[in-house]
Every structure is written in structure tokens, then in C-alpha cells.
Amino acid sequence: MWEKINKVSVQVIIAMICIVTLNAIGFLLFFKGLPEQNKEIATYYIGQLQGAIVAGIFGWLYRQNSKTKN
């Protein structure tokens, strides 16, 4: 089983784990209220974290795919 896993498979697995984790955080925040005095700053930082992770995943996968085509 382990011999079938290559570098691209590892990247896709890590990307999927990150996306599922981000969706789980969003789902939990839907049910768990934030304190009113920290709500704005918490949502700002969570949004920044999600954007950075998604952009990093897209960049990582795009760079790897562009290297393999050339």
C-alpha cells in the first residue's frame, strides 16, 4: 500500500486534511458563539488564517503541477 503513495498523493492528502479542518472550524463556529467583545477580531483572524491556508494549498499544488508538465 505505501509504495503506491507518491509525492503528489501526499500533497493532495494534506490539502484535503486542511480543507476539511477549515470547514470543521467554520461549522463549529456556527454553533459556538464568540464573546461579543472579541467577535470582530476573532472572525478577522480566522478569515486571514483560512485565506492563507487555501492560498498556500493552491500555490503548492499549482507549482508542483507546473513542474511536472515541463
PDB file of N, CA, C, O and CB in Angstrom:
ATOM      1  N   MET A   1       0.810  -1.191   0.000  1.00  0.00           N
ATOM      2  CA  MET A   1       0.000   0.000   0.000  1.00  0.00           C
ATOM      3  C   MET A   1       0.859   1.263   0.000  1.00  0.00           C
ATOM      4  O   MET A   1       0.580   2.192  -0.758  1.00  0.00           O
ATOM      5  CB  MET A   1      -0.924  -0.006   1.192  1.00  0.00           C
ATOM      6  N   TRP A   2       1.881   1.315   0.822  1.00  0.00           N
ATOM      7  CA  TRP A   2       2.700   2.514   0.946  1.00  0.00           C
ATOM      8  C   TRP A   2       3.509   2.799  -0.306  1.00  0.00           C
ATOM      9  O   TRP A   2       3.854   3.954  -0.557  1.00  0.00           O
ATOM     10  CB  TRP A   2       3.623   2.384   2.123  1.00  0.00           C
ATOM     11  N   GLU A   3       3.821   1.789  -1.095  1.00  0.00           N
ATOM     12  CA  GLU A   3       4.601   2.027  -2.306  1.00  0.00           C
ATOM     13  C   GLU A   3       3.786   2.734  -3.387  1.00  0.00           C
ATOM     14  O   GLU A   3       4.362   3.278  -4.329  1.00  0.00           O
ATOM     15  CB  GLU A   3       5.137   0.715  -2.843  1.00  0.00           C
ATOM     16  N   LYS A   4       2.462   2.737  -3.270  1.00  0.00           N
ATOM     17  CA  LYS A   4       1.609   3.417  -4.242  1.00  0.00           C
ATOM     18  C   LYS A   4       1.495   4.916  -3.980  1.00  0.00           C
ATOM     19  O   LYS A   4       1.056   5.665  -4.852  1.00  0.00           O
ATOM     20  CB  LYS A   4       0.233   2.798  -4.236  1.00  0.00           C
ATOM     21  N   ILE A   5       1.884   5.356  -2.796  1.00  0.00           N
ATOM     22  CA  ILE A   5       1.776   6.765  -2.433  1.00  0.00           C
ATOM     23  C   ILE A   5       3.022   7.495  -2.922  1.00  0.00           C
ATOM     24  O   ILE A   5       4.141   7.166  -2.530  1.00  0.00           O
ATOM     25  CB  ILE A   5       1.598   6.938  -0.894  1.00  0.00           C
ATOM     26  N   ASN A   6       2.815   8.491  -3.782  1.00  0.00           N
ATOM     27  CA  ASN A   6       3.934   9.301  -4.264  1.00  0.00           C
ATOM     28  C   ASN A   6       3.796  10.727  -3.732  1.00  0.00           C
ATOM     29  O   ASN A   6       2.923  11.005  -2.910  1.00  0.00           O
ATOM     30  CB  ASN A   6       3.993   9.298  -5.821  1.00  0.00           C
ATOM     31  N   LYS A   7       4.646  11.617  -4.196  1.00  0.00           N
ATOM     32  CA  LYS A   7       4.680  12.979  -3.677  1.00  0.00           C
ATOM     33  C   LYS A   7       3.379  13.728  -3.960  1.00  0.00           C
ATOM     34  O   LYS A   7       2.902  14.480  -3.111  1.00  0.00           O
ATOM     35  CB  LYS A   7       5.853  13.735  -4.276  1.00  0.00           C
ATOM     36  N   VAL A   8       2.806  13.531  -5.139  1.00  0.00           N
ATOM     37  CA  VAL A   8       1.558  14.221  -5.480  1.00  0.00           C
ATOM     38  C   VAL A   8       0.423  13.727  -4.603  1.00  0.00           C
ATOM     39  O   VAL A   8      -0.421  14.521  -4.188  1.00  0.00           O
ATOM     40  CB  VAL A   8       1.208  14.016  -6.965  1.00  0.00           C
ATOM     41  N   SER A   9       0.383  12.448  -4.313  1.00  0.00           N
ATOM     42  CA  SER A   9      -0.658  11.904  -3.440  1.00  0.00           C
ATOM     43  C   SER A   9      -0.558  12.488  -2.035  1.00  0.00           C
ATOM     44  O   SER A   9      -1.578  12.791  -1.415  1.00  0.00           O
ATOM     45  CB  SER A   9      -0.559  10.376  -3.381  1.00  0.00           C
ATOM     46  N   VAL A  10       0.636  12.645  -1.541  1.00  0.00           N
ATOM     47  CA  VAL A  10       0.832  13.239  -0.213  1.00  0.00           C
ATOM     48  C   VAL A  10       0.345  14.681  -0.205  1.00  0.00           C
ATOM     49  O   VAL A  10      -0.284  15.117   0.759  1.00  0.00           O
ATOM     50  CB  VAL A  10       2.320  13.174   0.205  1.00  0.00           C
ATOM     51  N   GLN A  11       0.632  15.427  -1.272  1.00  0.00           N
ATOM     52  CA  GLN A  11       0.165  16.806  -1.345  1.00  0.00           C
ATOM     53  C   GLN A  11      -1.354  16.879  -1.358  1.00  0.00           C
ATOM     54  O   GLN A  11      -1.941  17.725  -0.684  1.00  0.00           O
ATOM     55  CB  GLN A  11       0.729  17.490  -2.580  1.00  0.00           C
ATOM     56  N   VAL A  12      -1.985  16.012  -2.107  1.00  0.00           N
ATOM     57  CA  VAL A  12      -3.446  16.016  -2.171  1.00  0.00           C
ATOM     58  C   VAL A  12      -4.038  15.617  -0.827  1.00  0.00           C
ATOM     59  O   VAL A  12      -5.038  16.196  -0.401  1.00  0.00           O
ATOM     60  CB  VAL A  12      -3.943  15.067  -3.275  1.00  0.00           C
ATOM     61  N   ILE A  13      -3.451  14.655  -0.161  1.00  0.00           N
ATOM     62  CA  ILE A  13      -3.942  14.228   1.154  1.00  0.00           C
ATOM     63  C   ILE A  13      -3.825  15.364   2.168  1.00  0.00           C
ATOM     64  O   ILE A  13      -4.762  15.612   2.928  1.00  0.00           O
ATOM     65  CB  ILE A  13      -3.161  12.991   1.649  1.00  0.00           C
ATOM     66  N   ILE A  14      -2.699  16.049   2.188  1.00  0.00           N
ATOM     67  CA  ILE A  14      -2.510  17.177   3.111  1.00  0.00           C
ATOM     68  C   ILE A  14      -3.484  18.303   2.791  1.00  0.00           C
ATOM     69  O   ILE A  14      -4.049  18.916   3.698  1.00  0.00           O
ATOM     70  CB  ILE A  14      -1.059  17.698   3.043  1.00  0.00           C
ATOM     71  N   ALA A  15      -3.683  18.578   1.502  1.00  0.00           N
ATOM     72  CA  ALA A  15      -4.624  19.626   1.097  1.00  0.00           C
ATOM     73  C   ALA A  15      -6.046  19.287   1.551  1.00  0.00           C
ATOM     74  O   ALA A  15      -6.766  20.157   2.040  1.00  0.00           O
ATOM     75  CB  ALA A  15      -4.587  19.819  -0.433  1.00  0.00           C
ATOM     76  N   MET A  16      -6.442  18.047   1.393  1.00  0.00           N
ATOM     77  CA  MET A  16      -7.783  17.645   1.803  1.00  0.00           C
ATOM     78  C   MET A  16      -7.954  17.725   3.320  1.00  0.00           C
ATOM     79  O   MET A  16      -9.014  18.123   3.805  1.00  0.00           O
ATOM     80  CB  MET A  16      -8.077  16.228   1.320  1.00  0.00           C
ATOM     81  N   ILE A  17      -6.919  17.350   4.066  1.00  0.00           N
ATOM     82  CA  ILE A  17      -6.985  17.448   5.527  1.00  0.00           C
ATOM     83  C   ILE A  17      -7.141  18.909   5.950  1.00  0.00           C
ATOM     84  O   ILE A  17      -7.929  19.213   6.845  1.00  0.00           O
ATOM     85  CB  ILE A  17      -5.720  16.830   6.177  1.00  0.00           C
ATOM     86  N   CYS A  18      -6.403  19.803   5.319  1.00  0.00           N
ATOM     87  CA  CYS A  18      -6.510  21.237   5.648  1.00  0.00           C
ATOM     88  C   CYS A  18      -7.893  21.782   5.325  1.00  0.00           C
ATOM     89  O   CYS A  18      -8.471  22.507   6.134  1.00  0.00           O
ATOM     90  CB  CYS A  18      -5.447  22.042   4.887  1.00  0.00           C
ATOM     91  N   ILE A  19      -8.433  21.450   4.166  1.00  0.00           N
ATOM     92  CA  ILE A  19      -9.748  21.951   3.769  1.00  0.00           C
ATOM     93  C   ILE A  19     -10.839  21.404   4.690  1.00  0.00           C
ATOM     94  O   ILE A  19     -11.735  22.143   5.096  1.00  0.00           O
ATOM     95  CB  ILE A  19     -10.048  21.575   2.307  1.00  0.00           C
ATOM     96  N   VAL A  20     -10.767  20.128   5.017  1.00  0.00           N
ATOM     97  CA  VAL A  20     -11.765  19.542   5.921  1.00  0.00           C
ATOM     98  C   VAL A  20     -11.669  20.175   7.306  1.00  0.00           C
ATOM     99  O   VAL A  20     -12.691  20.425   7.945  1.00  0.00           O
ATOM    100  CB  VAL A  20     -11.577  18.011   6.021  1.00  0.00           C
ATOM    101  N   THR A  21     -10.457  20.435   7.771  1.00  0.00           N
ATOM    102  CA  THR A  21     -10.271  21.082   9.076  1.00  0.00           C
ATOM    103  C   THR A  21     -10.831  22.497   9.075  1.00  0.00           C
ATOM    104  O   THR A  21     -11.476  22.907  10.040  1.00  0.00           O
ATOM    105  CB  THR A  21      -8.786  21.109   9.454  1.00  0.00           C
ATOM    106  N   LEU A  22     -10.593  23.251   7.999  1.00  0.00           N
ATOM    107  CA  LEU A  22     -11.137  24.603   7.921  1.00  0.00           C
ATOM    108  C   LEU A  22     -12.661  24.590   7.899  1.00  0.00           C
ATOM    109  O   LEU A  22     -13.301  25.435   8.524  1.00  0.00           O
ATOM    110  CB  LEU A  22     -10.604  25.316   6.685  1.00  0.00           C
ATOM    111  N   ASN A  23     -13.238  23.641   7.184  1.00  0.00           N
ATOM    112  CA  ASN A  23     -14.699  23.530   7.169  1.00  0.00           C
ATOM    113  C   ASN A  23     -15.231  23.134   8.541  1.00  0.00           C
ATOM    114  O   ASN A  23     -16.297  23.596   8.947  1.00  0.00           O
ATOM    115  CB  ASN A  23     -15.149  22.508   6.116  1.00  0.00           C
ATOM    116  N   ALA A  24     -14.506  22.291   9.252  1.00  0.00           N
ATOM    117  CA  ALA A  24     -14.924  21.908  10.602  1.00  0.00           C
ATOM    118  C   ALA A  24     -14.879  23.112  11.545  1.00  0.00           C
ATOM    119  O   ALA A  24     -15.768  23.274  12.381  1.00  0.00           O
ATOM    120  CB  ALA A  24     -14.029  20.773  11.141  1.00  0.00           C
ATOM    121  N   ILE A  25     -13.866  23.945  11.422  1.00  0.00           N
ATOM    122  CA  ILE A  25     -13.790  25.159  12.252  1.00  0.00           C
ATOM    123  C   ILE A  25     -14.972  26.063  11.961  1.00  0.00           C
ATOM    124  O   ILE A  25     -15.601  26.579  12.885  1.00  0.00           O
ATOM    125  CB  ILE A  25     -12.465  25.919  12.004  1.00  0.00           C
ATOM    126  N   GLY A  26     -15.282  26.262  10.684  1.00  0.00           N
ATOM    127  CA  GLY A  26     -16.440  27.082  10.318  1.00  0.00           C
ATOM    128  C   GLY A  26     -17.742  26.498  10.829  1.00  0.00           C
ATOM    129  O   GLY A  26     -18.617  27.234  11.285  1.00  0.00           O
ATOM    130  N   PHE A  27     -17.880  25.178  10.759  1.00  0.00           N
ATOM    131  CA  PHE A  27     -19.080  24.511  11.252  1.00  0.00           C
ATOM    132  C   PHE A  27     -19.211  24.677  12.764  1.00  0.00           C
ATOM    133  O   PHE A  27     -20.304  24.931  13.270  1.00  0.00           O
ATOM    134  CB  PHE A  27     -19.054  23.022  10.881  1.00  0.00           C
ATOM    135  N   LEU A  28     -18.106  24.536  13.478  1.00  0.00           N
ATOM    136  CA  LEU A  28     -18.154  24.694  14.932  1.00  0.00           C
ATOM    137  C   LEU A  28     -18.464  26.130  15.336  1.00  0.00           C
ATOM    138  O   LEU A  28     -19.172  26.360  16.317  1.00  0.00           O
ATOM    139  CB  LEU A  28     -16.834  24.258  15.551  1.00  0.00           C
ATOM    140  N   LEU A  29     -17.939  27.095  14.588  1.00  0.00           N
ATOM    141  CA  LEU A  29     -18.224  28.495  14.906  1.00  0.00           C
ATOM    142  C   LEU A  29     -19.689  28.849  14.664  1.00  0.00           C
ATOM    143  O   LEU A  29     -20.214  29.797  15.249  1.00  0.00           O
ATOM    144  CB  LEU A  29     -17.331  29.411  14.082  1.00  0.00           C
ATOM    145  N   PHE A  30     -20.339  28.081  13.799  1.00  0.00           N
ATOM    146  CA  PHE A  30     -21.761  28.310  13.554  1.00  0.00           C
ATOM    147  C   PHE A  30     -22.574  28.012  14.809  1.00  0.00           C
ATOM    148  O   PHE A  30     -23.571  28.683  15.077  1.00  0.00           O
ATOM    149  CB  PHE A  30     -22.254  27.445  12.382  1.00  0.00           C
ATOM    150  N   PHE A  31     -22.157  27.022  15.571  1.00  0.00           N
ATOM    151  CA  PHE A  31     -22.888  26.624  16.770  1.00  0.00           C
ATOM    152  C   PHE A  31     -22.309  27.207  18.059  1.00  0.00           C
ATOM    153  O   PHE A  31     -23.032  27.374  19.041  1.00  0.00           O
ATOM    154  CB  PHE A  31     -22.912  25.130  16.868  1.00  0.00           C
ATOM    155  N   LYS A  32     -21.027  27.513  18.064  1.00  0.00           N
ATOM    156  CA  LYS A  32     -20.371  28.034  19.266  1.00  0.00           C
ATOM    157  C   LYS A  32     -20.244  29.547  19.129  1.00  0.00           C
ATOM    158  O   LYS A  32     -19.561  30.041  18.232  1.00  0.00           O
ATOM    159  CB  LYS A  32     -18.964  27.370  19.484  1.00  0.00           C
ATOM    160  N   GLY A  33     -20.888  30.258  19.997  1.00  0.00           N
ATOM    161  CA  GLY A  33     -20.844  31.714  19.937  1.00  0.00           C
ATOM    162  C   GLY A  33     -19.517  32.270  20.435  1.00  0.00           C
ATOM    163  O   GLY A  33     -18.898  31.717  21.344  1.00  0.00           O
ATOM    164  N   LEU A  34     -19.096  33.359  19.832  1.00  0.00           N
ATOM    165  CA  LEU A  34     -17.894  34.056  20.282  1.00  0.00           C
ATOM    166  C   LEU A  34     -18.291  35.165  21.248  1.00  0.00           C
ATOM    167  O   LEU A  34     -19.384  35.718  21.126  1.00  0.00           O
ATOM    168  CB  LEU A  34     -17.099  34.633  19.079  1.00  0.00           C
ATOM    169  N   PRO A  35     -17.426  35.503  22.208  1.00  0.00           N
ATOM    170  CA  PRO A  35     -17.731  36.635  23.097  1.00  0.00           C
ATOM    171  C   PRO A  35     -17.886  37.922  22.278  1.00  0.00           C
ATOM    172  O   PRO A  35     -17.144  38.156  21.324  1.00  0.00           O
ATOM    173  CB  PRO A  35     -16.615  36.807  24.172  1.00  0.00           C
ATOM    174  N   GLU A  36     -18.846  38.739  22.661  1.00  0.00           N
ATOM    175  CA  GLU A  36     -19.180  39.937  21.886  1.00  0.00           C
ATOM    176  C   GLU A  36     -17.999  40.904  21.752  1.00  0.00           C
ATOM    177  O   GLU A  36     -17.830  41.528  20.705  1.00  0.00           O
ATOM    178  CB  GLU A  36     -20.352  40.655  22.530  1.00  0.00           C
ATOM    179  N   GLN A  37     -17.179  41.034  22.805  1.00  0.00           N
ATOM    180  CA  GLN A  37     -16.064  41.980  22.750  1.00  0.00           C
ATOM    181  C   GLN A  37     -14.925  41.475  21.855  1.00  0.00           C
ATOM    182  O   GLN A  37     -14.107  42.279  21.407  1.00  0.00           O
ATOM    183  CB  GLN A  37     -15.537  42.244  24.159  1.00  0.00           C
ATOM    184  N   ASN A  38     -14.851  40.179  21.585  1.00  0.00           N
ATOM    185  CA  ASN A  38     -13.772  39.620  20.762  1.00  0.00           C
ATOM    186  C   ASN A  38     -14.260  39.121  19.408  1.00  0.00           C
ATOM    187  O   ASN A  38     -13.476  38.579  18.629  1.00  0.00           O
ATOM    188  CB  ASN A  38     -13.097  38.487  21.501  1.00  0.00           C
ATOM    189  N   LYS A  39     -15.532  39.294  19.123  1.00  0.00           N
ATOM    190  CA  LYS A  39     -16.119  38.690  17.930  1.00  0.00           C
ATOM    191  C   LYS A  39     -15.484  39.216  16.644  1.00  0.00           C
ATOM    192  O   LYS A  39     -15.152  38.428  15.758  1.00  0.00           O
ATOM    193  CB  LYS A  39     -17.615  38.945  17.903  1.00  0.00           C
ATOM    194  N   GLU A  40     -15.313  40.501  16.531  1.00  0.00           N
ATOM    195  CA  GLU A  40     -14.787  41.099  15.300  1.00  0.00           C
ATOM    196  C   GLU A  40     -13.334  40.693  15.041  1.00  0.00           C
ATOM    197  O   GLU A  40     -12.988  40.319  13.921  1.00  0.00           O
ATOM    198  CB  GLU A  40     -14.892  42.621  15.370  1.00  0.00           C
ATOM    199  N   ILE A  41     -12.505  40.762  16.041  1.00  0.00           N
ATOM    200  CA  ILE A  41     -11.094  40.410  15.859  1.00  0.00           C
ATOM    201  C   ILE A  41     -10.924  38.907  15.638  1.00  0.00           C
ATOM    202  O   ILE A  41     -10.057  38.493  14.869  1.00  0.00           O
ATOM    203  CB  ILE A  41     -10.270  40.858  17.075  1.00  0.00           C
ATOM    204  N   ALA A  42     -11.740  38.087  16.303  1.00  0.00           N
ATOM    205  CA  ALA A  42     -11.646  36.638  16.120  1.00  0.00           C
ATOM    206  C   ALA A  42     -12.053  36.244  14.703  1.00  0.00           C
ATOM    207  O   ALA A  42     -11.379  35.427  14.076  1.00  0.00           O
ATOM    208  CB  ALA A  42     -12.528  35.907  17.146  1.00  0.00           C
ATOM    209  N   THR A  43     -13.128  36.803  14.197  1.00  0.00           N
ATOM    210  CA  THR A  43     -13.543  36.475  12.833  1.00  0.00           C
ATOM    211  C   THR A  43     -12.538  36.986  11.809  1.00  0.00           C
ATOM    212  O   THR A  43     -12.325  36.348  10.779  1.00  0.00           O
ATOM    213  CB  THR A  43     -14.925  37.059  12.543  1.00  0.00           C
ATOM    214  N   TYR A  44     -11.921  38.125  12.081  1.00  0.00           N
ATOM    215  CA  TYR A  44     -10.890  38.644  11.182  1.00  0.00           C
ATOM    216  C   TYR A  44      -9.698  37.681  11.099  1.00  0.00           C
ATOM    217  O   TYR A  44      -9.245  37.345  10.005  1.00  0.00           O
ATOM    218  CB  TYR A  44     -10.418  40.035  11.655  1.00  0.00           C
ATOM    219  N   TYR A  45      -9.204  37.247  12.237  1.00  0.00           N
ATOM    220  CA  TYR A  45      -8.044  36.354  12.242  1.00  0.00           C
ATOM    221  C   TYR A  45      -8.369  34.961  11.711  1.00  0.00           C
ATOM    222  O   TYR A  45      -7.527  34.337  11.065  1.00  0.00           O
ATOM    223  CB  TYR A  45      -7.489  36.242  13.642  1.00  0.00           C
ATOM    224  N   ILE A  46      -9.562  34.472  11.970  1.00  0.00           N
ATOM    225  CA  ILE A  46      -9.957  33.185  11.404  1.00  0.00           C
ATOM    226  C   ILE A  46     -10.056  33.288   9.888  1.00  0.00           C
ATOM    227  O   ILE A  46      -9.647  32.369   9.179  1.00  0.00           O
ATOM    228  CB  ILE A  46     -11.299  32.715  11.999  1.00  0.00           C
ATOM    229  N   GLY A  47     -10.590  34.384   9.387  1.00  0.00           N
ATOM    230  CA  GLY A  47     -10.651  34.598   7.940  1.00  0.00           C
ATOM    231  C   GLY A  47      -9.271  34.702   7.316  1.00  0.00           C
ATOM    232  O   GLY A  47      -9.031  34.159   6.237  1.00  0.00           O
ATOM    233  N   GLN A  48      -8.357  35.402   7.993  1.00  0.00           N
ATOM    234  CA  GLN A  48      -6.987  35.508   7.498  1.00  0.00           C
ATOM    235  C   GLN A  48      -6.309  34.143   7.463  1.00  0.00           C
ATOM    236  O   GLN A  48      -5.611  33.816   6.503  1.00  0.00           O
ATOM    237  CB  GLN A  48      -6.180  36.474   8.369  1.00  0.00           C
ATOM    238  N   LEU A  49      -6.511  33.362   8.491  1.00  0.00           N
ATOM    239  CA  LEU A  49      -5.930  32.024   8.561  1.00  0.00           C
ATOM    240  C   LEU A  49      -6.476  31.133   7.449  1.00  0.00           C
ATOM    241  O   LEU A  49      -5.714  30.429   6.787  1.00  0.00           O
ATOM    242  CB  LEU A  49      -6.207  31.391   9.929  1.00  0.00           C
ATOM    243  N   GLN A  50      -7.773  31.161   7.245  1.00  0.00           N
ATOM    244  CA  GLN A  50      -8.372  30.348   6.188  1.00  0.00           C
ATOM    245  C   GLN A  50      -7.875  30.778   4.819  1.00  0.00           C
ATOM    246  O   GLN A  50      -7.545  29.931   3.989  1.00  0.00           O
ATOM    247  CB  GLN A  50      -9.894  30.437   6.243  1.00  0.00           C
ATOM    248  N   GLY A  51      -7.818  32.066   4.572  1.00  0.00           N
ATOM    249  CA  GLY A  51      -7.341  32.558   3.275  1.00  0.00           C
ATOM    250  C   GLY A  51      -5.893  32.190   3.020  1.00  0.00           C
ATOM    251  O   GLY A  51      -5.535  31.809   1.905  1.00  0.00           O
ATOM    252  N   ALA A  52      -5.060  32.301   4.034  1.00  0.00           N
ATOM    253  CA  ALA A  52      -3.642  31.967   3.870  1.00  0.00           C
ATOM    254  C   ALA A  52      -3.454  30.474   3.614  1.00  0.00           C
ATOM    255  O   ALA A  52      -2.633  30.090   2.781  1.00  0.00           O
ATOM    256  CB  ALA A  52      -2.846  32.391   5.111  1.00  0.00           C
ATOM    257  N   ILE A  53      -4.191  29.645   4.309  1.00  0.00           N
ATOM    258  CA  ILE A  53      -4.052  28.196   4.110  1.00  0.00           C
ATOM    259  C   ILE A  53      -4.537  27.789   2.730  1.00  0.00           C
ATOM    260  O   ILE A  53      -3.873  27.010   2.047  1.00  0.00           O
ATOM    261  CB  ILE A  53      -4.828  27.424   5.185  1.00  0.00           C
ATOM    262  N   VAL A  54      -5.679  28.301   2.312  1.00  0.00           N
ATOM    263  CA  VAL A  54      -6.204  27.949   0.989  1.00  0.00           C
ATOM    264  C   VAL A  54      -5.282  28.463  -0.110  1.00  0.00           C
ATOM    265  O   VAL A  54      -5.018  27.742  -1.073  1.00  0.00           O
ATOM    266  CB  VAL A  54      -7.621  28.518   0.800  1.00  0.00           C
ATOM    267  N   ALA A  55      -4.789  29.688   0.011  1.00  0.00           N
ATOM    268  CA  ALA A  55      -3.862  30.216  -0.993  1.00  0.00           C
ATOM    269  C   ALA A  55      -2.563  29.412  -1.018  1.00  0.00           C
ATOM    270  O   ALA A  55      -2.009  29.159  -2.087  1.00  0.00           O
ATOM    271  CB  ALA A  55      -3.559  31.696  -0.715  1.00  0.00           C
ATOM    272  N   GLY A  56      -2.086  29.017   0.140  1.00  0.00           N
ATOM    273  CA  GLY A  56      -0.877  28.194   0.202  1.00  0.00           C
ATOM    274  C   GLY A  56      -1.070  26.836  -0.449  1.00  0.00           C
ATOM    275  O   GLY A  56      -0.182  26.345  -1.147  1.00  0.00           O
ATOM    276  N   ILE A  57      -2.222  26.231  -0.225  1.00  0.00           N
ATOM    277  CA  ILE A  57      -2.503  24.930  -0.835  1.00  0.00           C
ATOM    278  C   ILE A  57      -2.566  25.060  -2.353  1.00  0.00           C
ATOM    279  O   ILE A  57      -1.966  24.257  -3.069  1.00  0.00           O
ATOM    280  CB  ILE A  57      -3.825  24.348  -0.293  1.00  0.00           C
ATOM    281  N   PHE A  58      -3.286  26.064  -2.849  1.00  0.00           N
ATOM    282  CA  PHE A  58      -3.384  26.249  -4.296  1.00  0.00           C
ATOM    283  C   PHE A  58      -2.015  26.514  -4.909  1.00  0.00           C
ATOM    284  O   PHE A  58      -1.690  25.961  -5.960  1.00  0.00           O
ATOM    285  CB  PHE A  58      -4.336  27.400  -4.623  1.00  0.00           C
ATOM    286  N   GLY A  59      -1.212  27.352  -4.263  1.00  0.00           N
ATOM    287  CA  GLY A  59       0.124  27.634  -4.771  1.00  0.00           C
ATOM    288  C   GLY A  59       1.012  26.408  -4.771  1.00  0.00           C
ATOM    289  O   GLY A  59       1.759  26.174  -5.722  1.00  0.00           O
ATOM    290  N   TRP A  60       0.933  25.635  -3.721  1.00  0.00           N
ATOM    291  CA  TRP A  60       1.748  24.424  -3.600  1.00  0.00           C
ATOM    292  C   TRP A  60       1.395  23.408  -4.679  1.00  0.00           C
ATOM    293  O   TRP A  60       2.280  22.855  -5.331  1.00  0.00           O
ATOM    294  CB  TRP A  60       1.568  23.799  -2.216  1.00  0.00           C
ATOM    295  N   LEU A  61       0.090  23.162  -4.867  1.00  0.00           N
ATOM    296  CA  LEU A  61      -0.334  22.200  -5.878  1.00  0.00           C
ATOM    297  C   LEU A  61      -0.080  22.720  -7.292  1.00  0.00           C
ATOM    298  O   LEU A  61       0.284  21.942  -8.174  1.00  0.00           O
ATOM    299  CB  LEU A  61      -1.810  21.872  -5.702  1.00  0.00           C
ATOM    300  N   TYR A  62      -0.267  24.023  -7.521  1.00  0.00           N
ATOM    301  CA  TYR A  62      -0.041  24.584  -8.848  1.00  0.00           C
ATOM    302  C   TYR A  62       1.439  24.518  -9.224  1.00  0.00           C
ATOM    303  O   TYR A  62       1.774  24.158 -10.352  1.00  0.00           O
ATOM    304  CB  TYR A  62      -0.538  26.033  -8.906  1.00  0.00           C
ATOM    305  N   ARG A  63       2.325  24.861  -8.288  1.00  0.00           N
ATOM    306  CA  ARG A  63       3.763  24.798  -8.576  1.00  0.00           C
ATOM    307  C   ARG A  63       4.190  23.372  -8.900  1.00  0.00           C
ATOM    308  O   ARG A  63       4.986  23.147  -9.812  1.00  0.00           O
ATOM    309  CB  ARG A  63       4.576  25.332  -7.385  1.00  0.00           C
ATOM    310  N   GLN A  64       3.663  22.421  -8.157  1.00  0.00           N
ATOM    311  CA  GLN A  64       4.037  21.023  -8.396  1.00  0.00           C
ATOM    312  C   GLN A  64       3.535  20.560  -9.761  1.00  0.00           C
ATOM    313  O   GLN A  64       4.251  19.866 -10.482  1.00  0.00           O
ATOM    314  CB  GLN A  64       3.474  20.112  -7.285  1.00  0.00           C
ATOM    315  N   ASN A  65       2.300  20.943 -10.123  1.00  0.00           N
ATOM    316  CA  ASN A  65       1.759  20.539 -11.420  1.00  0.00           C
ATOM    317  C   ASN A  65       2.487  21.222 -12.570  1.00  0.00           C
ATOM    318  O   ASN A  65       2.676  20.616 -13.625  1.00  0.00           O
ATOM    319  CB  ASN A  65       0.271  20.853 -11.491  1.00  0.00           C
ATOM    320  N   SER A  66       2.897  22.474 -12.384  1.00  0.00           N
ATOM    321  CA  SER A  66       3.606  23.159 -13.471  1.00  0.00           C
ATOM    322  C   SER A  66       5.010  22.598 -13.649  1.00  0.00           C
ATOM    323  O   SER A  66       5.536  22.620 -14.761  1.00  0.00           O
ATOM    324  CB  SER A  66       3.676  24.668 -13.199  1.00  0.00           C
ATOM    325  N   LYS A  67       5.637  22.091 -12.577  1.00  0.00           N
ATOM    326  CA  LYS A  67       6.960  21.482 -12.688  1.00  0.00           C
ATOM    327  C   LYS A  67       6.895  20.141 -13.423  1.00  0.00           C
ATOM    328  O   LYS A  67       7.805  19.807 -14.182  1.00  0.00           O
ATOM    329  CB  LYS A  67       7.572  21.291 -11.297  1.00  0.00           C
ATOM    330  N   THR A  68       5.841  19.384 -13.205  1.00  0.00           N
ATOM    331  CA  THR A  68       5.744  18.075 -13.824  1.00  0.00           C
ATOM    332  C   THR A  68       5.380  18.163 -15.311  1.00  0.00           C
ATOM    333  O   THR A  68       5.687  17.236 -16.061  1.00  0.00           O
ATOM    334  CB  THR A  68       4.719  17.237 -13.091  1.00  0.00           C
ATOM    335  N   LYS A  69       4.738  19.247 -15.757  1.00  0.00           N
ATOM    336  CA  LYS A  69       4.384  19.393 -17.169  1.00  0.00           C
ATOM    337  C   LYS A  69       5.578  19.767 -18.026  1.00  0.00           C
ATOM    338  O   LYS A  69       5.609  19.437 -19.211  1.00  0.00           O
ATOM    339  CB  LYS A  69       3.302  20.433 -17.328  1.00  0.00           C
ATOM    340  N   ASN A  70       6.560  20.448 -17.456  1.00  0.00           N
ATOM    341  CA  ASN A  70       7.716  20.905 -18.251  1.00  0.00           C
ATOM    342  C   ASN A  70       8.782  19.859 -18.351  1.00  0.00           C
ATOM    343  O   ASN A  70       9.814  20.087 -18.983  1.00  0.00           O
ATOM    344  CB  ASN A  70       8.307  22.156 -17.659  1.00  0.00           C
TER     345      ASN A  70
END
